Amino acid sequence: MAALTAPEATDRTFEQVAEQGGSLDDLNAQFAALDQDSTGSLDGARDEATMLLHEEPQRVRDDLEAVRARAADR
């Protein structure tokens, strides 16, 4: 939940995994250490290339377009 309000987490894609043990004290430092996602990209900084956009199902392309439109309105 801290990623929702931490400026250091902006434009950074990460996977959160539950582990045993205590919580981290400084999440901002953890977020800041991540690679920043490319501006305007729907992929995370280290996402591997997978399916080409034109090969995605139409419903997926429609969803991506809706996300891009909302981002452009910001």
Secondary structure as UniProt FT lines:
FT   HELIX           2..4
FT   HELIX           7..9
FT   TURN            10..11
FT   HELIX           27..32
FT   TURN            39..40
FT   TURN            45..46
FT   HELIX           53..55
FT   HELIX           58..72
//
